Amino acid sequence: MRPNKLLRHIETKHMDLKNKPLQFFESKLKELNASQCVLPHFTNINEKAMHASYLISLRIPKSGKLHTIGESLILPSIKDAVGVMFGDTCLKEIEVIPLSDDRVARRIEDMSKWVDGQLINTLKRSKFFSLQLGESTDIQNLSQLIVFIHFEWNSEQHENILFCEPIIQGISEEIFETLDAHIKSKELNWRNSVGISTDGARAMCGKNSGVVTRVHKQSPNASWTHCSLNREALVSKTISDDLKNVLIRENHQLYEE
């Protein structure tokens, strides 16, 4: 800034500083430079703390624990370990890791949206996909519709969970509408569906109004496969103990070979 403009700025905006000595302004310059050096340091700490928060938030749901464990157990444990190994000087940097219940929930939601976005982008570039539907109940005895999707990408077969949503009645119309709404909301093409796998329940494979029949109206070339895991689960409920022991022994031998 030109000297005359600087003088006018001080006289009009900072009258209380007009008669300050040169040493005053030099000290202010040193304070400014020092603050600019400190700011990147704290910015770097905050970025690392955020990264650590995401990594820990990823482990919490994998372990099946409540979100509150981050703040109640994990963070205090980290502070104890760091205090013993490196001393109290490092504790201040550990304390800034955000692990409250709400923040852990937001981290998990952010990562879920990112993973879902990556999956949908890949599916849109894949030529074909097939669906596997399963209906089950959770620990609260509420019905849940779980849909897995199989697709080809880079000449390799992949499998991932497409979505899991609660259903109320479990009838074919409700199941298909839930599936159809999700397919359309993600802008996937029903015509790319080449297969569907379900159990043998009437709601799934009923001839006139089952889910498979409704899917065939959207994708006539999709083939239906009875879920083999469901058949094996049904058979295992009535199989004799002698036959079960033989099968277990044979499976162990095949595994060892």
Secondary structure as GFF3:
##gff-version 3
##sequence-region A 1 257
A	DSSP	alpha_helix	3	13	.	.	.	ID=ss1
A	DSSP	three_ten_helix	15	17	.	.	.	ID=ss2
A	DSSP	alpha_helix	22	62	.	.	.	ID=ss3
A	DSSP	alpha_helix	69	69	.	.	.	ID=ss4
A	DSSP	pi_helix	70	74	.	.	.	ID=ss5
A	DSSP	alpha_helix	75	86	.	.	.	ID=ss6
A	DSSP	three_ten_helix	88	90	.	.	.	ID=ss7
A	DSSP	alpha_helix	91	95	.	.	.	ID=ss8
A	DSSP	alpha_helix	101	125	.	.	.	ID=ss9
A	DSSP	beta_strand	129	137	.	.	.	ID=ss10
A	DSSP	beta_strand	143	153	.	.	.	ID=ss11
A	DSSP	beta_strand	156	166	.	.	.	ID=ss12
A	DSSP	alpha_helix	172	185	.	.	.	ID=ss13
A	DSSP	three_ten_helix	190	192	.	.	.	ID=ss14
A	DSSP	beta_strand	193	198	.	.	.	ID=ss15
A	DSSP	alpha_helix	202	205	.	.	.	ID=ss16
A	DSSP	alpha_helix	211	218	.	.	.	ID=ss17
A	DSSP	beta_strand	223	226	.	.	.	ID=ss18
A	DSSP	alpha_helix	228	238	.	.	.	ID=ss19
A	DSSP	alpha_helix	241	256	.	.	.	ID=ss20
###
